[in-house]
Amino acid sequence: MSIYFPVIFVSALYYAIGYFINEENSKFLLSGYNTMSDEERKKFDIENYLIFFKSFFKQQSLISFLIFQISYLIFKVEEPLIFWSIYITIAIVYLVVKSQKFNK
């Protein structure tokens, strides 16, 4: 059962990120956006980015848990954590690549 603790924690953290980020606190919480100058922020489509960002993290909270659960039912030992870690890494790379289109 202790193998579930990090997975549940990360899933809850992902959902919280997707739920609590908004336009007001994005100046402080979003990496990269918080270091932009005011004119760079004007060029960045934050409204549509936040729609993408929030839905991405809410989906990842569920999908990453399901991937872990399915692989845990199939493999048992360390493989589920390996699959889960690889999936999370690929998902974050996807987020970074897709985020580039919001910079006008």
C-alpha positions in Angstrom: 0.0 0.0 0.0 2.9 2.4 0.7 3.7 2.4 -3.0 0.5 4.3 -3.6 1.5 7.3 -1.4 3.7 9.1 -3.9 1.2 8.4 -6.7 -1.7 9.7 -4.7 0.3 12.7 -3.5 1.3 13.7 -7.1 -2.2 13.1 -8.4 -3.6 15.4 -5.7 -0.9 18.0 -6.3 -1.6 18.0 -10.0 -5.3 18.5 -9.4 -4.6 21.3 -7.0 -2.3 23.0 -9.5 -5.0 22.8 -12.1 -7.7 24.0 -9.8 -5.9 26.9 -8.0 -3.9 28.6 -10.7 -5.6 31.7 -12.1 -4.7 34.9 -13.9 -4.2 36.8 -10.7 -1.7 34.4 -9.1 0.0 33.3 -12.4 2.3 36.3 -12.1 3.8 34.7 -9.0 3.3 30.9 -9.6 4.0 30.2 -13.3 7.7 29.6 -14.0 8.8 31.7 -16.9 5.8 33.9 -16.8 6.8 35.4 -13.5 10.2 36.4 -14.9 8.8 38.1 -18.0 8.8 41.9 -18.4 5.4 43.6 -18.6 5.7 44.0 -22.4 6.6 40.3 -22.8 3.5 39.4 -20.7 1.4 41.5 -23.0 2.6 39.4 -25.9 1.8 36.2 -24.1 -1.8 34.8 -24.4 -2.3 34.0 -20.7 -6.0 33.5 -20.9 -5.9 30.7 -23.4 -2.7 29.3 -21.9 -4.4 29.0 -18.5 -7.3 27.1 -20.1 -4.8 24.7 -21.6 -2.7 24.5 -18.4 -5.5 23.9 -16.0 -7.2 21.2 -18.1 -3.8 19.6 -18.7 -3.0 19.2 -15.0 -6.6 18.1 -14.1 -6.4 15.4 -16.8 -2.9 14.4 -15.7 -4.1 13.9 -12.1 -6.5 11.2 -13.3 -4.5 9.7 -16.2 -1.3 9.3 -14.3 -3.1 7.5 -11.5 -4.9 5.2 -14.0 -1.6 4.4 -15.7 -0.1 3.5 -12.4 -3.1 1.4 -11.4 -3.3 -0.5 -14.6 0.5 -1.2 -14.6 0.3 -2.2 -11.0 -2.4 -4.8 -11.8 -0.3 -6.2 -14.6 3.3 -6.1 -13.2 3.2 -5.7 -9.4 6.8 -4.8 -8.2 8.8 -1.8 -9.4 7.6 -1.6 -13.0 4.4 0.4 -12.2 6.5 3.2 -10.7 8.8 3.1 -13.7 5.9 3.4 -16.1 4.3 6.1 -14.1 7.6 8.1 -13.9 8.2 7.8 -17.6 4.6 8.9 -18.4 4.9 11.9 -16.1 8.1 12.9 -17.7 6.7 12.6 -21.2 3.6 14.5 -20.2 5.7 17.4 -18.9 7.7 17.5 -22.1 4.4 17.6 -24.0 3.3 20.5 -21.8 6.4 22.5 -22.5 6.3 21.9 -26.3 2.6 22.8 -26.6 3.0 25.8 -24.4 5.2 27.5 -27.0 2.2 28.3 -29.2 0.8 30.8 -26.6 3.8 33.1 -27.0 2.7 35.6 -29.7 
